Amino acid sequence: MNDRKQPLLYLYDLPKDKTTSVLIASILKEQANYEISEAPQIKRVQDRPFYTAIVKINDPNRYDEICQKLKFFQIDNKECRALPYMKELTAAYRSVTNQNNNIFIKGIDKNKSQKDLEKRIMELLGQQDIVSSLKISITPDHKSNGYGYVLFKSQELVEKALKLQEEGLINEMLITRYQPKDRRDMRKAFNNIYIKNIPAEWKEENLRQLFSKYGHITSLALIQAQIPGQPEGTTAPIAFIAFGDPAEKDKDPEIGIKSANTAVNDLHDVVFDGQKLYVQRAMGKEEREQEKKREQLRFKKSKQRCNLYVKNFPPNTTEQQLRDLFGSYGEIESLKLLPKEGEALYAFICFVSPDSAALAKQQLHLHSLNGKQLYINNYELKEVRQVQQEAAQDQAGFQNYKKQQPAPLTLEILNKPEIYQLIQYLMITLKQQQNGRQGGNQNPRYNNNNQRTGGQRTGGYNNHQQIQQQQMQGIPNNQQQQNMMQHQQMRQQPPVMPPQQMMHQQIPVQQIIPQQIQNLGLPPHIIQYQVESNRIIPAVIPQNPNYKQNVGEFIYDYVEQLSSEIHAPKITGMLIELPIPEIQAFLKDYNRLDRKVKEAHTLLQKSQEQ
């Protein structure tokens, strides 16, 4: 496995309207048979066409396998990508990696998926597992743009692909060496421009005469378009102009790009015949909508510190009253009073200066208007509130999803020191029970700690000091000190509430088993388990801080019988770390306990083999 800080899986191109933590968890379970334990970190950026997410994989032994199975997946028939954490793609190394190991491909069949393209690349180069990352550029609605990028695992593979292209062995697409560019330069890489606010009397000849001085025009279209927000049939002229290289052969695309950029820089917002011309890069419909939303969001963010949200004023409050009150703290740019059924409900007050807004909020936050105390806060973008609400709903949905899923046994709990302390305490207690049996105790499973002599317990739970003193005889002083320190640490653990406290009298099993159960013909040990487990189940509740010790002491002997003496401590520790509903389930059903023990035993064997 590569040098990784954390086993993280990065998901890309996730559709906004479908992506949830529950859906991501379901995809991993379905495609990789892996159950995530933590909610994915979904990055919700409103001005981006897609969401991204980070998933933590807690099983390092399956990390590479899961990454491979999730490399390309679909959500609502829309292709998404997954990448493992790779050091070479972090910010410090990305530019070098892209320059050395990356290729640019254009002319890709728009019906070809990313998975199909990767398969074809491997076929052409005659090797498997050679691609670190592959991406086909897509539109906001997941349609292919016909070009993409491939990041190979070595620079030699890049040279091999370029050589095949040069030798004419690749015909269905064009492969070139990737040339990293500044993002600002990439935004300028266009040769097609869009013009609006054109004077109504202008013809195609007027546009050609104005724009031809910036370069060779390869196409020009002047059309009448519906004006947004106006009645049907209300139109205005708009135009599209493309620039290019006038040469017939070996055309240089940079010539058209330079011409278009110069035209935009010189003519945008210039007035002609009383109209301020709008000249910008031409975009597709989806891209225009995205750009419009981004512009609106940028404007709202720029005004966020100037804008106040005000409510809790009397219903008959007028706009002028609010303007008079808030206007004393600075110039007001706009004030919007939002009524409902004739009554003022809340208001947005936008100051010219953010300092004025801050001062008004500070001075008026305890102010009363006509007997009602005002509520004043900084305006929050609707888009931000939507993202926050979506994130909260998503988190709640994932928690409900996890509650409904059966908890898998995991070896992670064996790495917790507190589990080993609990097992150690458990072993001491069981040892005391065994000593009690050897002393003539008739109960085959438990030492009768509830017998009293002169009002005092004589059993193992309250007899640690006596046993310790007996064990200390004949041990060197330094060893005694060490043992006493260990014993003192053990005594500092939370007190155990043993199951025996629930069984004040040892009644023969046959006297308390309902006749219906006896008639089933179950083996005696299963009958005894079911009867005794019914006594401990009421104590398995969150309010009981010692329920794990209770359960561990009860099931240990059964676990030892179902597995082995060697594995019993660890398996018991694994079982008591399950969620309470799972513990209650195997306490109610011996067969379920049997399955859980076998599952844990298999996990332990696999961990020892690796």
Secondary structure, 3 states (H helix, E strand, C coil): CCCCCCCEEEEEEECCCCCCHHHHHHHHHHHHCCCCCCCCEEECCCCCCCEEEEEECCCCCCHHHHHHHCCEEEECCEEEEEEECCHHHCCCCHHHHHHHHEEEEECCCCCCCHHHHHHHHHHHHCCCCCEEEEEEEECCCCCEEEEEEEEECCHHHHHHHHHHHHCCCCCCCEEEECCCCCHHHHHCCCCEEEEECCCCCCCHHHHHHHHHHHCEEEEEEEEEEECCCCCCCCEEEEEEEEEECCCCCCCCHHHHHHHHHHHHHHHCCCEECCEECEEEECCCHHHHHHHHHHHHHHHHHHHHHHEEEEECCCCCCCHHHHHHHHHCCCCEEEEEEEEECCEEEEEEEEECCHHHHHHHHHHHCCCEECCEECEEEECCCHHHHHHHHHHHHHHHHHHHHHHHCCCCCCHHHHHCHHHHHHHHHHHHHHHHHHHHHHCCCCCCCCCCCCCEECCEECCCCCCHHHHHHHHHCCCCHHHHHHHHHHHHHHHCCCCCCCHHHHCCCCCCHHHHCCHHHHCCCCCHHHHHHHHHHHHHHHHCCCCCCCHHHHHHHHHHHHHHHHCCCCCHHHHHHHHHCCCHHHHHHHHHCHHHHHHHHHHHHHHHHHHHHC
